[in-house]
Amino acid sequence: MAQFTLYNKHSAPPSSDSTRVDCEHVPLCSINDVQLRFLVPDDLTEVRQLCQEWFPIDYPLSWYEDITSSTRFFALAAVYNLAIIGLIVAEIKPYRNVNKEDKGILPDSMGRSADVGYILSLGVHRSHRRNGIGSLLLDALMNHLTTAERHSVKAIFLHTLTTNQPAIFFYEKRRFTLHSFLPYYYNIRGKGKDGFTYVNYINGGHPPWTCTDHIKHYASKVRHTSSLCAWVANRVQQVVRWFYHKLLTRFNFIE
């Protein structure tokens, strides 16, 4: 696994080159050249410009203010030569507070006390894609949510356009599974676009049981019960044989 360093934007990263370089003209030589740090208010303009280039959705200014200043969000940047080349923004919230379309992610019994992680955005600069930056950012989030302190987080989920094949391939490769189809979920430039919900279950979380799951469960119980009955019958048979042997031995001794 690649090594990375978390550092503060206002302190120099562990690099001998302190000059900011245009990412378009700098090839990424190694994933080890990338540092991870949390977003700070000074990143707002740069992050806003990047998101406008990467995503078809127009986020309001207040959203950028929130992700660069509020501790409510897990907002992590991948930095190369002092420039942000990737970022992930996620939020941890109680399952009971998710939107209606996402209520079927966890069983009701589990969801009463569980939290979930929601990935709002994950993007990488075009010139640095397919270098493992997205995986590095996602791994950082996964590691954060699978600690003992975050054991209540039972799932990580996200929404993506049905036409975003690179994103779908990326998440499916990272063990996210398709949960639901959301018709006209996005409003992009005045047009409705369909979306998918993808989920990755962690910390013992699992989806609600279907009828097939219930049938398999009860079938397993029946098989277990049958095995138990067979074991009990065998033990009873052994006891009867032992008792009969003792009785017969005693009878022969008396004679």
Secondary structure as a PSIPRED ss2 file (coil, helix, strand):
# PSIPRED VFORMAT (PSIPRED V4.0)

   1 M C   1.000  0.000  0.000
   2 A C   1.000  0.000  0.000
   3 Q C   1.000  0.000  0.000
   4 F C   1.000  0.000  0.000
   5 T C   1.000  0.000  0.000
   6 L E   0.000  0.000  1.000
   7 Y C   1.000  0.000  0.000
   8 N C   1.000  0.000  0.000
   9 K C   1.000  0.000  0.000
  10 H C   1.000  0.000  0.000
  11 S C   1.000  0.000  0.000
  12 A C   1.000  0.000  0.000
  13 P C   1.000  0.000  0.000
  14 P C   1.000  0.000  0.000
  15 S C   1.000  0.000  0.000
  16 S C   1.000  0.000  0.000
  17 D C   1.000  0.000  0.000
  18 S C   1.000  0.000  0.000
  19 T C   1.000  0.000  0.000
  20 R C   1.000  0.000  0.000
  21 V C   1.000  0.000  0.000
  22 D C   1.000  0.000  0.000
  23 C H   0.000  1.000  0.000
  24 E H   0.000  1.000  0.000
  25 H H   0.000  1.000  0.000
  26 V C   1.000  0.000  0.000
  27 P C   1.000  0.000  0.000
  28 L C   1.000  0.000  0.000
  29 C C   1.000  0.000  0.000
  30 S C   1.000  0.000  0.000
  31 I H   0.000  1.000  0.000
  32 N H   0.000  1.000  0.000
  33 D H   0.000  1.000  0.000
  34 V C   1.000  0.000  0.000
  35 Q E   0.000  0.000  1.000
  36 L E   0.000  0.000  1.000
  37 R E   0.000  0.000  1.000
  38 F E   0.000  0.000  1.000
  39 L C   1.000  0.000  0.000
  40 V C   1.000  0.000  0.000
  41 P H   0.000  1.000  0.000
  42 D H   0.000  1.000  0.000
  43 D H   0.000  1.000  0.000
  44 L H   0.000  1.000  0.000
  45 T H   0.000  1.000  0.000
  46 E H   0.000  1.000  0.000
  47 V H   0.000  1.000  0.000
  48 R H   0.000  1.000  0.000
  49 Q H   0.000  1.000  0.000
  50 L H   0.000  1.000  0.000
  51 C H   0.000  1.000  0.000
  52 Q H   0.000  1.000  0.000
  53 E H   0.000  1.000  0.000
  54 W H   0.000  1.000  0.000
  55 F C   1.000  0.000  0.000
  56 P C   1.000  0.000  0.000
  57 I C   1.000  0.000  0.000
  58 D C   1.000  0.000  0.000
  59 Y C   1.000  0.000  0.000
  60 P C   1.000  0.000  0.000
  61 L H   0.000  1.000  0.000
  62 S H   0.000  1.000  0.000
  63 W H   0.000  1.000  0.000
  64 Y H   0.000  1.000  0.000
  65 E H   0.000  1.000  0.000
  66 D H   0.000  1.000  0.000
  67 I H   0.000  1.000  0.000
  68 T C   1.000  0.000  0.000
  69 S C   1.000  0.000  0.000
  70 S C   1.000  0.000  0.000
  71 T C   1.000  0.000  0.000
  72 R C   1.000  0.000  0.000
  73 F E   0.000  0.000  1.000
  74 F E   0.000  0.000  1.000
  75 A E   0.000  0.000  1.000
  76 L E   0.000  0.000  1.000
  77 A E   0.000  0.000  1.000
  78 A E   0.000  0.000  1.000
  79 V E   0.000  0.000  1.000
  80 Y E   0.000  0.000  1.000
  81 N C   1.000  0.000  0.000
  82 L C   1.000  0.000  0.000
  83 A E   0.000  0.000  1.000
  84 I E   0.000  0.000  1.000
  85 I E   0.000  0.000  1.000
  86 G E   0.000  0.000  1.000
  87 L E   0.000  0.000  1.000
  88 I E   0.000  0.000  1.000
  89 V E   0.000  0.000  1.000
  90 A E   0.000  0.000  1.000
  91 E E   0.000  0.000  1.000
  92 I E   0.000  0.000  1.000
  93 K E   0.000  0.000  1.000
  94 P E   0.000  0.000  1.000
  95 Y H   0.000  1.000  0.000
  96 R H   0.000  1.000  0.000
  97 N H   0.000  1.000  0.000
  98 V C   1.000  0.000  0.000
  99 N C   1.000  0.000  0.000
 100 K H   0.000  1.000  0.000
 101 E H   0.000  1.000  0.000
 102 D H   0.000  1.000  0.000
 103 K C   1.000  0.000  0.000
 104 G C   1.000  0.000  0.000
 105 I C   1.000  0.000  0.000
 106 L C   1.000  0.000  0.000
 107 P C   1.000  0.000  0.000
 108 D H   0.000  1.000  0.000
 109 S H   0.000  1.000  0.000
 110 M H   0.000  1.000  0.000
 111 G H   0.000  1.000  0.000
 112 R C   1.000  0.000  0.000
 113 S C   1.000  0.000  0.000
 114 A C   1.000  0.000  0.000
 115 D E   0.000  0.000  1.000
 116 V E   0.000  0.000  1.000
 117 G E   0.000  0.000  1.000
 118 Y E   0.000  0.000  1.000
 119 I E   0.000  0.000  1.000
 120 L E   0.000  0.000  1.000
 121 S E   0.000  0.000  1.000
 122 L E   0.000  0.000  1.000
 123 G E   0.000  0.000  1.000
 124 V E   0.000  0.000  1.000
 125 H C   1.000  0.000  0.000
 126 R H   0.000  1.000  0.000
 127 S H   0.000  1.000  0.000
 128 H H   0.000  1.000  0.000
 129 R C   1.000  0.000  0.000
 130 R C   1.000  0.000  0.000
 131 N C   1.000  0.000  0.000
 132 G C   1.000  0.000  0.000
 133 I H   0.000  1.000  0.000
 134 G H   0.000  1.000  0.000
 135 S H   0.000  1.000  0.000
 136 L H   0.000  1.000  0.000
 137 L H   0.000  1.000  0.000
 138 L H   0.000  1.000  0.000
 139 D H   0.000  1.000  0.000
 140 A H   0.000  1.000  0.000
 141 L H   0.000  1.000  0.000
 142 M H   0.000  1.000  0.000
 143 N H   0.000  1.000  0.000
 144 H H   0.000  1.000  0.000
 145 L H   0.000  1.000  0.000
 146 T C   1.000  0.000  0.000
 147 T C   1.000  0.000  0.000
 148 A H   0.000  1.000  0.000
 149 E H   0.000  1.000  0.000
 150 R H   0.000  1.000  0.000
 151 H C   1.000  0.000  0.000
 152 S C   1.000  0.000  0.000
 153 V E   0.000  0.000  1.000
 154 K E   0.000  0.000  1.000
 155 A E   0.000  0.000  1.000
 156 I E   0.000  0.000  1.000
 157 F E   0.000  0.000  1.000
 158 L E   0.000  0.000  1.000
 159 H E   0.000  0.000  1.000
 160 T E   0.000  0.000  1.000
 161 L E   0.000  0.000  1.000
 162 T C   1.000  0.000  0.000
 163 T C   1.000  0.000  0.000
 164 N C   1.000  0.000  0.000
 165 Q H   0.000  1.000  0.000
 166 P H   0.000  1.000  0.000
 167 A H   0.000  1.000  0.000
 168 I H   0.000  1.000  0.000
 169 F H   0.000  1.000  0.000
 170 F H   0.000  1.000  0.000
 171 Y H   0.000  1.000  0.000
 172 E H   0.000  1.000  0.000
 173 K H   0.000  1.000  0.000
 174 R C   1.000  0.000  0.000
 175 R C   1.000  0.000  0.000
 176 F C   1.000  0.000  0.000
 177 T E   0.000  0.000  1.000
 178 L E   0.000  0.000  1.000
 179 H E   0.000  0.000  1.000
 180 S E   0.000  0.000  1.000
 181 F E   0.000  0.000  1.000
 182 L E   0.000  0.000  1.000
 183 P E   0.000  0.000  1.000
 184 Y E   0.000  0.000  1.000
 185 Y E   0.000  0.000  1.000
 186 Y E   0.000  0.000  1.000
 187 N E   0.000  0.000  1.000
 188 I E   0.000  0.000  1.000
 189 R C   1.000  0.000  0.000
 190 G C   1.000  0.000  0.000
 191 K E   0.000  0.000  1.000
 192 G E   0.000  0.000  1.000
 193 K E   0.000  0.000  1.000
 194 D E   0.000  0.000  1.000
 195 G E   0.000  0.000  1.000
 196 F E   0.000  0.000  1.000
 197 T E   0.000  0.000  1.000
 198 Y E   0.000  0.000  1.000
 199 V E   0.000  0.000  1.000
 200 N E   0.000  0.000  1.000
 201 Y E   0.000  0.000  1.000
 202 I C   1.000  0.000  0.000
 203 N C   1.000  0.000  0.000
 204 G C   1.000  0.000  0.000
 205 G C   1.000  0.000  0.000
 206 H C   1.000  0.000  0.000
 207 P C   1.000  0.000  0.000
 208 P C   1.000  0.000  0.000
 209 W C   1.000  0.000  0.000
 210 T C   1.000  0.000  0.000
 211 C H   0.000  1.000  0.000
 212 T H   0.000  1.000  0.000
 213 D H   0.000  1.000  0.000
 214 H H   0.000  1.000  0.000
 215 I H   0.000  1.000  0.000
 216 K H   0.000  1.000  0.000
 217 H H   0.000  1.000  0.000
 218 Y H   0.000  1.000  0.000
 219 A H   0.000  1.000  0.000
 220 S H   0.000  1.000  0.000
 221 K H   0.000  1.000  0.000
 222 V H   0.000  1.000  0.000
 223 R H   0.000  1.000  0.000
 224 H H   0.000  1.000  0.000
 225 T H   0.000  1.000  0.000
 226 S H   0.000  1.000  0.000
 227 S H   0.000  1.000  0.000
 228 L H   0.000  1.000  0.000
 229 C H   0.000  1.000  0.000
 230 A H   0.000  1.000  0.000
 231 W H   0.000  1.000  0.000
 232 V H   0.000  1.000  0.000
 233 A H   0.000  1.000  0.000
 234 N H   0.000  1.000  0.000
 235 R H   0.000  1.000  0.000
 236 V H   0.000  1.000  0.000
 237 Q H   0.000  1.000  0.000
 238 Q H   0.000  1.000  0.000
 239 V H   0.000  1.000  0.000
 240 V H   0.000  1.000  0.000
 241 R H   0.000  1.000  0.000
 242 W H   0.000  1.000  0.000
 243 F H   0.000  1.000  0.000
 244 Y H   0.000  1.000  0.000
 245 H H   0.000  1.000  0.000
 246 K H   0.000  1.000  0.000
 247 L H   0.000  1.000  0.000
 248 L H   0.000  1.000  0.000
 249 T H   0.000  1.000  0.000
 250 R H   0.000  1.000  0.000
 251 F H   0.000  1.000  0.000
 252 N H   0.000  1.000  0.000
 253 F H   0.000  1.000  0.000
 254 I H   0.000  1.000  0.000
 255 E C   1.000  0.000  0.000
